[in-house]
Amino acid sequence: MAGNVVEFTDDNFQGQVLDSDMPVVVDFWASWCGPCKMIAPTIEQLADEYSGRVRIGKLDTDQNVRVAQAQEISALPTVLVYKGGQIVDKFVGVTPKAKLASALDRVL
C-alpha cells in the first residue's frame, strides 16, 4: 500500500477497524476491478490529508473473503466509513473526493 494507506485483512480487521479509537475508512477492492483502480488515487490523497485523524486503508476482497462477506460487500469498489466499530457511511462505485472528504469531516 502507498504512503499512509493501511492494508486491512481478515486477520487485522477486528483490531484495526472495528476496535479502532479513531474513525476508519475501508476501500473494498479487487485487482480485476477497473473502477477500483480509478478511486485508488483518491484514497491515497485522503490518507495523506487525514493522517493521524482517520485511519484509511484498503481490503482486497479476493484475498479476504471472510471480512467482505461479513460486511455484506456486493459491489466494488465499496467505501465504508466506521466510527466506534459501526458503519456510519457507505459509498458504492467511484465516488468524488469532495464527497468522501465531507463524510470524513462529519465523523471528526
GROMACS elastic network, one bead per residue, 0.5 to 0.9 nm:
[ bonds ]
;  ai    aj funct       b0    kb
    1     4     6  0.78997   500
    1     5     6  0.56758   500
    1     6     6  0.64303   500
    1     7     6  0.62952   500
    1    44     6  0.88832   500
    1    57     6  0.82254   500
    1    58     6  0.80511   500
    2     5     6  0.56215   500
    2     6     6  0.81290   500
    2    44     6  0.68524   500
    3     6     6  0.84130   500
    3    44     6  0.71480   500
    3    47     6  0.77847   500
    3    48     6  0.71328   500
    4    44     6  0.71701   500
    4    45     6  0.89564   500
    4    47     6  0.53854   500
    4    48     6  0.57610   500
    4    51     6  0.67584   500
    4    55     6  0.83535   500
    4    56     6  0.74418   500
    4    57     6  0.80647   500
    5    43     6  0.76507   500
    5    44     6  0.61528   500
    5    46     6  0.89378   500
    5    47     6  0.57220   500
    5    48     6  0.79403   500
    5    55     6  0.78820   500
    5    56     6  0.56075   500
    5    58     6  0.70923   500
    6    47     6  0.86898   500
    6    55     6  0.74091   500
    6    56     6  0.61261   500
    6    58     6  0.64119   500
    6    59     6  0.87927   500
    7    12     6  0.88642   500
    7    56     6  0.88083   500
    7    57     6  0.55189   500
    7    58     6  0.53328   500
    7    59     6  0.62204   500
    7    60     6  0.84415   500
    8    11     6  0.80303   500
    8    12     6  0.61472   500
    8    13     6  0.57656   500
    8    16     6  0.74139   500
    8    17     6  0.81880   500
    8    26     6  0.78437   500
    8    57     6  0.63379   500
    8    58     6  0.57986   500
    8    60     6  0.79033   500
    8    64     6  0.86606   500
    9    12     6  0.53508   500
    9    13     6  0.56428   500
    9    58     6  0.85943   500
    9    59     6  0.60513   500
    9    60     6  0.75779   500
    9    61     6  0.89132   500
    9    63     6  0.78716   500
    9    64     6  0.57837   500
    9    67     6  0.76537   500
   10    13     6  0.56357   500
   10    14     6  0.80704   500
   10    59     6  0.86203   500
   10    63     6  0.84106   500
   10    64     6  0.52462   500
   10    65     6  0.75120   500
   10    66     6  0.61786   500
   10    67     6  0.55935   500
   10    68     6  0.86014   500
   11    14     6  0.74649   500
   11    15     6  0.85881   500
   11    64     6  0.86344   500
   12    15     6  0.55867   500
   12    16     6  0.57891   500
   12    17     6  0.79548   500
   13    16     6  0.52362   500
   13    17     6  0.53173   500
   13    18     6  0.67631   500
   13    19     6  0.86044   500
   13    59     6  0.89585   500
   13    67     6  0.74797   500
   14    17     6  0.56515   500
   14    19     6  0.59888   500
   14    20     6  0.83710   500
   14    85     6  0.86913   500
   15    18     6  0.61146   500
   15    20     6  0.64350   500
   16    19     6  0.63481   500
   16    20     6  0.56068   500
   16    24     6  0.82583   500
   16    55     6  0.83541   500
   17    20     6  0.52211   500
   17    21     6  0.87878   500
   17    22     6  0.87548   500
   17    23     6  0.81812   500
   17    24     6  0.60057   500
   17    25     6  0.82310   500
   17    26     6  0.81804   500
   17    55     6  0.82156   500
   17    82     6  0.72808   500
   17    83     6  0.86724   500
   17    84     6  0.87608   500
   17    85     6  0.65870   500
   18    21     6  0.88177   500
   18    24     6  0.84563   500
   18    82     6  0.75120   500
   18    83     6  0.81196   500
   18    84     6  0.68797   500
   18    86     6  0.71653   500
   19    22     6  0.89223   500
   19    84     6  0.70612   500
   19    85     6  0.58787   500
   20    23     6  0.70873   500
   20    24     6  0.73849   500
   20    55     6  0.85678   500
   20    82     6  0.89519   500
   20    83     6  0.79922   500
   20    84     6  0.68549   500
   20    85     6  0.69462   500
   21    24     6  0.89457   500
   21    83     6  0.80456   500
   21    84     6  0.67232   500
   21    85     6  0.86708   500
   22    52     6  0.88454   500
   22    53     6  0.67637   500
   22    54     6  0.59514   500
   22    55     6  0.69306   500
   22    82     6  0.87427   500
   22    83     6  0.68509   500
   22    84     6  0.74865   500
   22   108     6  0.86150   500
   23    53     6  0.74844   500
   23    54     6  0.50912   500
   23    55     6  0.63726   500
   23    56     6  0.85850   500
   23    81     6  0.72006   500
   23    82     6  0.56294   500
   23    84     6  0.71151   500
   23    85     6  0.84349   500
   23   104     6  0.80978   500
   23   107     6  0.68499   500
   23   108     6  0.74235   500
   24    54     6  0.55950   500
   24    56     6  0.57068   500
   24    57     6  0.78917   500
   24    80     6  0.82123   500
   24    81     6  0.58159   500
   24    82     6  0.50634   500
   24    83     6  0.65417   500
   24    84     6  0.89507   500
   24    85     6  0.86026   500
   25    43     6  0.89585   500
   25    54     6  0.73215   500
   25    55     6  0.62990   500
   25    57     6  0.62621   500
   25    58     6  0.82159   500
   25    79     6  0.68273   500
   25    80     6  0.57409   500
   25    82     6  0.62629   500
   25   104     6  0.84300   500
   26    55     6  0.85539   500
   26    56     6  0.61567   500
   26    57     6  0.51926   500
   26    58     6  0.53854   500
   26    59     6  0.67068   500
   26    78     6  0.81266   500
   26    79     6  0.55495   500
   26    80     6  0.53225   500
   26    81     6  0.65586   500
   26    82     6  0.80601   500
   27    36     6  0.85667   500
   27    39     6  0.89491   500
   27    40     6  0.85318   500
   27    43     6  0.76114   500
   27    56     6  0.80002   500
   27    57     6  0.62058   500
   27    59     6  0.61040   500
   27    60     6  0.84650   500
   27    76     6  0.89116   500
   27    77     6  0.67736   500
   27    78     6  0.59767   500
   27    80     6  0.66955   500
   27    81     6  0.89998   500
   28    36     6  0.83025   500
   28    57     6  0.88445   500
   28    58     6  0.59050   500
   28    60     6  0.61231   500
   28    61     6  0.62233   500
   28    68     6  0.76221   500
   28    73     6  0.77337   500
   28    75     6  0.88828   500
   28    76     6  0.66155   500
   28    77     6  0.56366   500
   28    78     6  0.52089   500
   28    79     6  0.60938   500
   28    80     6  0.79918   500
   29    32     6  0.87184   500
   29    33     6  0.70138   500
   29    35     6  0.89389   500
   29    36     6  0.56593   500
   29    37     6  0.84445   500
   29    58     6  0.69926   500
   29    59     6  0.61958   500
   29    60     6  0.51404   500
   29    61     6  0.58781   500
   29    62     6  0.82570   500
   29    76     6  0.58071   500
   29    77     6  0.51791   500
   29    78     6  0.71339   500
   29    79     6  0.88000   500
   30    33     6  0.54324   500
   30    34     6  0.87824   500
   30    36     6  0.69170   500
   30    37     6  0.87578   500
   30    59     6  0.81939   500
   30    60     6  0.52376   500
   30    61     6  0.57782   500
   30    62     6  0.61722   500
   30    63     6  0.85363   500
   30    76     6  0.75094   500
   30    77     6  0.79282   500
   31    34     6  0.80314   500
   31    36     6  0.77664   500
   31    37     6  0.78836   500
   31    60     6  0.76131   500
   31    62     6  0.82682   500
   32    36     6  0.83484   500
   32    37     6  0.87740   500
   33    36     6  0.52490   500
   33    37     6  0.67458   500
   33    76     6  0.70658   500
   33    77     6  0.76707   500
   34    37     6  0.52928   500
   34    38     6  0.65877   500
   35    39     6  0.64314   500
   35    40     6  0.87369   500
   35    76     6  0.75281   500
   35    77     6  0.66190   500
   35    93     6  0.69173   500
   35    94     6  0.60861   500
   36    39     6  0.53726   500
   36    40     6  0.62670   500
   36    76     6  0.67069   500
   36    77     6  0.51566   500
   36    78     6  0.86442   500
   36    93     6  0.79824   500
   36    94     6  0.73505   500
   37    40     6  0.52249   500
   37    41     6  0.78660   500
   37    77     6  0.89273   500
   38    41     6  0.70198   500
   38    42     6  0.81446   500
   38    94     6  0.70284   500
   39    42     6  0.53665   500
   39    43     6  0.64660   500
   39    44     6  0.89120   500
   39    77     6  0.79466   500
   39    93     6  0.85124   500
   39    94     6  0.57430   500
   39    95     6  0.71913   500
   39    96     6  0.83474   500
   39    97     6  0.86904   500
   40    43     6  0.51477   500
   40    44     6  0.62998   500
   40    45     6  0.87424   500
   40    58     6  0.89952   500
   41    44     6  0.50370   500
   41    45     6  0.61743   500
   41    46     6  0.86554   500
   42    45     6  0.51062   500
   42    46     6  0.61993   500
   42    47     6  0.85444   500
   42    95     6  0.88253   500
   42    96     6  0.79633   500
   42    97     6  0.59261   500
   42   100     6  0.89831   500
   43    46     6  0.52103   500
   43    47     6  0.61010   500
   43    48     6  0.87324   500
   43    56     6  0.74564   500
   43    57     6  0.77214   500
   43    58     6  0.84811   500
   43    97     6  0.81351   500
   44    47     6  0.50730   500
   44    48     6  0.63870   500
   44    49     6  0.87317   500
   44    56     6  0.83205   500
   44    57     6  0.85287   500
   45    48     6  0.52424   500
   45    49     6  0.61777   500
   45    50     6  0.86027   500
   45    97     6  0.86910   500
   46    50     6  0.58372   500
   46    51     6  0.80169   500
   46    56     6  0.76467   500
   46    97     6  0.78337   500
   46   100     6  0.84021   500
   46   101     6  0.72802   500
   47    50     6  0.54263   500
   47    51     6  0.56469   500
   47    54     6  0.76221   500
   47    55     6  0.72231   500
   47    56     6  0.53620   500
   47    57     6  0.76455   500
   48    51     6  0.52174   500
   48    52     6  0.89912   500
   48    56     6  0.89619   500
   50    53     6  0.54569   500
   50    54     6  0.55719   500
   50    55     6  0.78358   500
   50    56     6  0.82338   500
   50   104     6  0.85194   500
   51    54     6  0.61179   500
   51    55     6  0.70033   500
   51    56     6  0.81525   500
   52    55     6  0.72315   500
   53   108     6  0.77001   500
   54   104     6  0.77975   500
   54   108     6  0.81426   500
   58    79     6  0.89073   500
   59    62     6  0.88640   500
   59    63     6  0.82153   500
   59    64     6  0.70851   500
   59    67     6  0.86747   500
   59    68     6  0.82936   500
   60    63     6  0.54939   500
   60    64     6  0.60314   500
   60    65     6  0.83777   500
   60    68     6  0.85743   500
   61    64     6  0.50105   500
   61    65     6  0.55269   500
   61    66     6  0.85646   500
   61    67     6  0.78557   500
   61    68     6  0.56895   500
   61    69     6  0.87598   500
   61    73     6  0.85204   500
   61    76     6  0.89671   500
   62    65     6  0.59684   500
   62    68     6  0.85702   500
   63    66     6  0.89674   500
   64    67     6  0.60092   500
   64    68     6  0.65085   500
   64    69     6  0.88928   500
   65    68     6  0.50572   500
   65    69     6  0.60201   500
   65    70     6  0.84633   500
   66    69     6  0.53705   500
   66    70     6  0.61434   500
   66    71     6  0.86482   500
   67    71     6  0.59821   500
   67    72     6  0.83941   500
   67    73     6  0.87485   500
   68    71     6  0.52930   500
   68    72     6  0.61645   500
   68    73     6  0.53832   500
   68    74     6  0.83970   500
   69    73     6  0.61759   500
   69    74     6  0.83844   500
   70    73     6  0.78984   500
   73    76     6  0.76656   500
   73    77     6  0.89971   500
   73    78     6  0.70520   500
   74    78     6  0.83098   500
   75    78     6  0.63466   500
   75    92     6  0.68560   500
   75    93     6  0.76506   500
   76    79     6  0.85888   500
   76    92     6  0.67717   500
   76    93     6  0.62821   500
   76    94     6  0.88282   500
   77    91     6  0.82586   500
   77    92     6  0.59724   500
   77    93     6  0.51813   500
   77    94     6  0.68670   500
   78    90     6  0.71558   500
   78    91     6  0.56604   500
   78    93     6  0.61986   500
   78    94     6  0.84203   500
   79    89     6  0.82536   500
   79    90     6  0.58162   500
   79    91     6  0.50529   500
   79    92     6  0.64053   500
   79    93     6  0.82464   500
   79    95     6  0.86625   500
   79   100     6  0.88575   500
   80    87     6  0.64968   500
   80    88     6  0.76654   500
   80    89     6  0.58597   500
   80    91     6  0.64636   500
   80    92     6  0.87082   500
   81    86     6  0.82373   500
   81    87     6  0.56820   500
   81    88     6  0.56585   500
   81    89     6  0.50048   500
   81    90     6  0.63541   500
   81    91     6  0.86292   500
   81   103     6  0.79169   500
   81   104     6  0.77800   500
   81   107     6  0.86115   500
   82    85     6  0.57416   500
   82    86     6  0.51777   500
   82    88     6  0.55745   500
   82    89     6  0.72237   500
   82   107     6  0.86680   500
   83    86     6  0.54256   500
   83    87     6  0.65803   500
   83    88     6  0.64958   500
   83   107     6  0.71013   500
   84    87     6  0.84472   500
   87    90     6  0.74229   500
   88   103     6  0.89431   500
   88   107     6  0.81872   500
   89   103     6  0.71804   500
   91    94     6  0.81623   500
   91    95     6  0.67822   500
   91   100     6  0.82425   500
   92    95     6  0.73169   500
   95    98     6  0.84784   500
   95    99     6  0.68356   500
   95   100     6  0.70032   500
   96    99     6  0.54463   500
   96   100     6  0.66403   500
   96   101     6  0.87989   500
   97   100     6  0.51866   500
   97   101     6  0.60304   500
   97   102     6  0.85231   500
   98   101     6  0.50326   500
   98   102     6  0.60538   500
   98   103     6  0.86678   500
   99   102     6  0.51641   500
   99   103     6  0.64632   500
   99   104     6  0.88599   500
  100   103     6  0.51288   500
  100   104     6  0.63588   500
  100   105     6  0.87290   500
  101   104     6  0.50085   500
  101   105     6  0.61350   500
  101   106     6  0.86493   500
  102   105     6  0.50883   500
  102   106     6  0.63360   500
  103   106     6  0.51742   500
  103   107     6  0.66765   500
  104   107     6  0.53227   500
  104   108     6  0.64429   500
  105   108     6  0.53238   500
